[in-house]
Amino acid sequence: GGLIGVDGLGEAGCGTFYQDSSCREDCGSCGQPCCALEFGLEISALQTRLLLEKHVFNQTLHGGFDGQFMTESIDPPTKGTMNMCARSSVLGPGITGEMGCILFKGGRQPTGPRSRKLMDELSFGIYATGTTTCTLKAWSRTKLVTSHCDAGRNYRNLEDVILQLDLRSFVQSTLYGCPQK
């Protein structure tokens, strides 16, 4: 693909001179490329955990829906349980008390000859904000320290995950990295 005329862009994609304005490329917000998003969900924290385990971090599927996801840890490891985390982790400094939370750590490694170079680290925090609502904080970072820009890959990692959950609706906000052009 490339430039197809004055009216529009072809399949220029992220990381090219003519990149699409929807590209969320990051060039080192965390010292290397990264993206942190927050999603307000209208389902419980425990339901969100089940969906993440079923569709993305599914050990029996060997890499989730596209074969590229790896699970490093889920805390707590027992389904149906939650840890207690500081409410300030979601609601901001100065907020006291605790709320239920579940933490996922994993990665995404694309296939192909450069797969090691393109490995991304993923972390998700699920915070129970009510009995039928939660906040999902999602973070993706390019592991290779010498990577300068990610061609929008860290944002796509997180977008792919949230879309795989097949939710009816969610509210997304950017915490840092992956700027919208």
Phi, psi and chi 1 to 4 in degrees:
 res  aa     phi    psi   chi1   chi2   chi3   chi4
   1 GLY       - -179.9      -      -      -      -
   2 GLY   167.3 -161.4      -      -      -      -
   3 LEU   -67.3  128.9 -166.6   60.2      -      -
   4 ILE  -115.1   17.1   57.6  170.5      -      -
   5 GLY   136.3  176.5      -      -      -      -
   6 VAL   -68.3  -30.8 -178.2      -      -      -
   7 ASP   -74.0  -25.3  -63.9  -25.5      -      -
   8 GLY  -164.9  178.6      -      -      -      -
   9 LEU  -108.2  145.5  -59.9  176.0      -      -
  10 GLY   -80.3 -134.8      -      -      -      -
  11 GLU   -93.1   49.6  -62.5  172.3    8.4      -
  12 ALA   -62.5  -41.2      -      -      -      -
  13 GLY    71.0 -177.4      -      -      -      -
  14 CYS   -79.3  151.8  -68.9      -      -      -
  15 GLY    81.1   10.1      -      -      -      -
  16 THR  -116.1  164.0   65.4      -      -      -
  17 PHE   -58.6  -37.0 -177.7   73.9      -      -
  18 TYR   -99.8   32.0  -60.7  104.8      -      -
  19 GLN   -59.2  147.2   75.3 -176.4   13.6      -
  20 ASP   -63.5  144.0 -173.5  -73.8      -      -
  21 SER   -66.5  -17.1   61.8      -      -      -
  22 SER   -80.8   -6.6   66.7      -      -      -
  23 CYS   -64.2  134.3  174.7      -      -      -
  24 ARG  -112.9   53.5  -58.3  -77.5  -60.2  -97.5
  25 GLU   -67.5  138.1 -179.6  173.1   51.9      -
  26 ASP  -119.0  139.4 -172.2   75.4      -      -
  27 CYS  -123.2   49.5  -66.7      -      -      -
  28 GLY   109.4   29.5      -      -      -      -
  29 SER   -59.9  -25.2  -66.9      -      -      -
  30 CYS  -114.8   27.6  -58.7      -      -      -
  31 GLY    88.9  -30.9      -      -      -      -
  32 GLN  -140.3  171.3   60.3 -126.2   56.7      -
  33 PRO   -59.4  139.4  -22.9   33.0      -      -
  34 CYS  -156.1  172.2   70.5      -      -      -
  35 CYS  -153.8  132.4 -177.0      -      -      -
  36 ALA  -128.7  123.2      -      -      -      -
  37 LEU  -124.6  157.2  -57.3  174.8      -      -
  38 GLU  -127.6  135.4 -178.4  175.0  -75.4      -
  39 PHE  -122.3  127.6  -59.5   94.9      -      -
  40 GLY   -90.3  120.5      -      -      -      -
  41 LEU  -115.9  145.8  -52.9 -180.0      -      -
  42 GLU   -97.2   37.7  -64.2  -68.4  -37.5      -
  43 ILE  -137.5  161.2   60.9  172.3      -      -
  44 SER   -71.0  162.6   73.4      -      -      -
  45 ALA   -61.1  -40.6      -      -      -      -
  46 LEU   -67.4  -36.8  -67.1  173.9      -      -
  47 GLN   -65.8  -40.2  -73.7  175.1  -64.4      -
  48 THR   -62.3  -42.7  -57.2      -      -      -
  49 ARG   -57.8  -48.1  175.1 -164.5  177.7  127.2
  50 LEU   -59.9  -41.2  -67.7  174.0      -      -
  51 LEU   -66.0  -42.6  -70.3  173.1      -      -
  52 LEU   -61.7  -42.9  -83.5  172.1      -      -
  53 GLU   -68.1  -36.7  -74.6 -179.0  -54.4      -
  54 LYS   -73.6  -46.0  178.8  179.7  178.4 -174.4
  55 HIS   -98.5  -26.0  -63.6  -68.1      -      -
  56 VAL  -117.7  -57.8 -178.1      -      -      -
  57 PHE  -100.6   53.8  -63.5  103.6      -      -
  58 ASN   -93.5  110.8 -174.1  -33.8      -      -
  59 GLN   -64.5  -32.3  -62.2  -56.8  -46.6      -
  60 THR   -76.0  -22.7   58.2      -      -      -
  61 LEU   -84.9   -4.5  -72.7  179.6      -      -
  62 HIS    51.1   64.0  -58.1  -68.3      -      -
  63 GLY   115.8   14.2      -      -      -      -
  64 GLY    73.3 -158.5      -      -      -      -
  65 PHE   -63.3  -26.1   66.6   93.3      -      -
  66 ASP  -120.8    7.3   67.5   -2.5      -      -
  67 GLY    77.4    6.0      -      -      -      -
  68 GLN  -107.6   -7.1  -61.8  177.8    8.0      -
  69 PHE   -94.5  141.6  -72.7   89.3      -      -
  70 MET  -127.5  141.2  -64.4  156.3  -79.7      -
  71 THR   -98.9  128.0  -54.0      -      -      -
  72 GLU   -97.6  -46.2 -166.0  173.8  -54.1      -
  73 SER  -160.4  153.5   65.2      -      -      -
  74 ILE  -131.8  126.5  -59.0  172.9      -      -
  75 ASP  -128.4  116.8 -173.2   26.1      -      -
  76 PRO   -79.1  152.3   29.2  -33.3      -      -
  77 PRO   -71.8  -21.6   21.5  -28.4      -      -
  78 THR   -84.7  123.6  -52.8      -      -      -
  79 LYS   -61.4  148.3  -69.0 -178.5 -176.4 -171.8
  80 GLY    82.7    3.4      -      -      -      -
  81 THR  -122.6  160.2   63.0      -      -      -
  82 MET  -136.2  153.6  -72.0 -167.8  -88.8      -
  83 ASN   -83.3  171.2  -70.5  -32.8      -      -
  84 MET  -107.5  126.8  -66.0  -50.1  -71.7      -
  85 CYS  -122.7  158.7  -67.1      -      -      -
  86 ALA   -64.9  133.2      -      -      -      -
  87 ARG   -61.0  -27.5  -71.2  172.9   49.1   91.6
  88 SER   -64.4  -20.3   60.3      -      -      -
  89 SER   -65.7  -21.7   59.3      -      -      -
  90 VAL  -112.6  -40.8  172.7      -      -      -
  91 LEU   -93.9   -6.5  -56.5  173.5      -      -
  92 GLY   105.0  165.6      -      -      -      -
  93 PRO   -59.2  147.4  -10.7   17.8      -      -
  94 GLY    88.7  -10.7      -      -      -      -
  95 ILE   -87.4  127.0  -56.7  -62.9      -      -
  96 THR  -102.3  170.1   59.3      -      -      -
  97 GLY    98.0 -178.0      -      -      -      -
  98 GLU  -128.5  160.5  -65.2 -178.3  -34.3      -
  99 MET  -144.1  156.5   62.7 -177.9    6.0      -
 100 GLY   -67.3  143.3      -      -      -      -
 101 CYS  -150.4  157.1   67.5      -      -      -
 102 ILE  -135.1  134.1  -56.4  159.1      -      -
 103 LEU  -117.9  131.5  -53.3  173.4      -      -
 104 PHE  -114.6  140.7  -80.9   78.1      -      -
 105 LYS  -134.1  133.5 -174.2  165.8  174.4   62.3
 106 GLY  -164.4 -156.2      -      -      -      -
 107 GLY  -159.4  170.0      -      -      -      -
 108 ARG  -134.2  125.0 -172.2  174.8 -162.5 -175.7
 109 GLN  -126.8  109.7 -175.6  168.5   -8.9      -
 110 PRO   -66.4  160.8   17.7  -22.3      -      -
 111 THR   -82.0  164.0   56.8      -      -      -
 112 GLY   114.9  175.3      -      -      -      -
 113 PRO   -66.6  -24.1   20.9  -29.1      -      -
 114 ARG  -104.0   22.1  -63.2  179.5   51.3  145.0
 115 SER   -61.2  -36.7   64.7      -      -      -
 116 ARG   -64.2  -40.0  -75.6 -100.5 -173.5 -122.7
 117 LYS   -67.8  -29.4 -176.6  174.9 -177.7  172.6
 118 LEU   -97.9   12.8  -60.4  176.0      -      -
 119 MET   -66.2  132.2  172.9   75.5  173.3      -
 120 ASP  -118.7  144.1  -65.3  -41.0      -      -
 121 GLU   -94.3  133.9 -170.9  176.3    5.8      -
 122 LEU  -124.6  139.9  -57.7  170.8      -      -
 123 SER  -138.0  140.5  -64.6      -      -      -
 124 PHE  -133.9  134.2  -63.7   89.4      -      -
 125 GLY  -118.4  123.6      -      -      -      -
 126 ILE  -106.2  122.0  -53.2  166.5      -      -
 127 TYR  -119.9  123.4  -59.2   90.6      -      -
 128 ALA   -73.8  110.5      -      -      -      -
 129 THR   -98.6  -10.0   53.3      -      -      -
 130 GLY  -169.3 -179.0      -      -      -      -
 131 THR   -71.8  -26.8   54.8      -      -      -
 132 THR  -125.3   20.0   59.8      -      -      -
 133 THR  -139.4  155.7   59.4      -      -      -
 134 CYS  -154.7  166.0   71.3      -      -      -
 135 THR  -112.9  130.2  -64.8      -      -      -
 136 LEU  -109.3  114.5  174.8   64.9      -      -
 137 LYS   -98.0  127.6  -72.7 -166.5  173.4 -162.6
 138 ALA  -125.8  139.3      -      -      -      -
 139 TRP  -140.2  134.2 -177.0   69.6      -      -
 140 SER  -133.4  135.1  177.5      -      -      -
 141 ARG  -138.8  135.5  178.7  179.3   67.1   97.5
 142 THR   -69.0  125.0  -57.2      -      -      -
 143 LYS   -70.8  -36.2  -92.2 -172.9  127.3  170.3
 144 LEU   -70.6  117.0 -172.0   63.8      -      -
 145 VAL   -63.4  -29.4  176.3      -      -      -
 146 THR   -83.1    0.9   58.8      -      -      -
 147 SER   -73.4  127.5  -63.9      -      -      -
 148 HIS   -93.4  -42.8  -61.4  -67.3      -      -
 149 CYS  -134.8  154.1  -65.1      -      -      -
 150 ASP  -109.6    4.4   67.5   -2.4      -      -
 151 ALA    54.7   28.8      -      -      -      -
 152 GLY    82.4    5.5      -      -      -      -
 153 ARG   -65.0  -40.7 -166.7  175.0   66.6 -111.7
 154 ASN   -65.0  -40.2  -75.8  -61.0      -      -
 155 TYR   -64.1  -44.7  177.0   78.5      -      -
 156 ARG   -61.7  -35.6  -80.3 -166.7  -46.9  -84.0
 157 ASN   -55.3  -50.6  -73.6  -20.5      -      -
 158 LEU   -70.9  -37.2  -56.8  179.7      -      -
 159 GLU   -64.3  -43.2 -178.2 -179.7   58.3      -
 160 ASP   -59.1  -42.0  -74.4  -10.7      -      -
 161 VAL   -63.1  -52.0  167.6      -      -      -
 162 ILE   -64.4  -36.3 -162.8   72.9      -      -
 163 LEU   -70.1  -30.2  -66.6  176.0      -      -
 164 GLN   -69.6  -19.4  -76.3  -57.2  -50.6      -
 165 LEU   -74.8  -11.2  -58.2 -175.6      -      -
 166 ASP    54.6   47.8 -159.0   24.6      -      -
 167 LEU   -83.6  149.9  -58.1  168.3      -      -
 168 ARG   -71.0  -35.1  -75.6 -172.9  -70.8 -178.4
 169 SER  -160.4  159.7   67.6      -      -      -
 170 PHE  -160.7  158.7   57.2   85.5      -      -
 171 VAL  -112.2  122.9  176.5      -      -      -
 172 GLN  -109.3  137.8  174.4 -173.9  -48.5      -
 173 SER  -138.8  149.2   47.7      -      -      -
 174 THR   -90.2  128.4  -56.8      -      -      -
 175 LEU   -88.3  -48.0  -60.4  174.4      -      -
 176 TYR  -167.4  164.0   56.0   87.7      -      -
 177 GLY    73.7 -176.2      -      -      -      -
 178 CYS    36.5   61.1   52.5      -      -      -
 179 PRO   -64.4  145.2   26.1  -32.8      -      -
 180 GLN   -85.4  127.3 -163.3  162.3   11.2      -
 181 LYS   -81.5      -  -51.4  -85.9 -172.5 -129.3
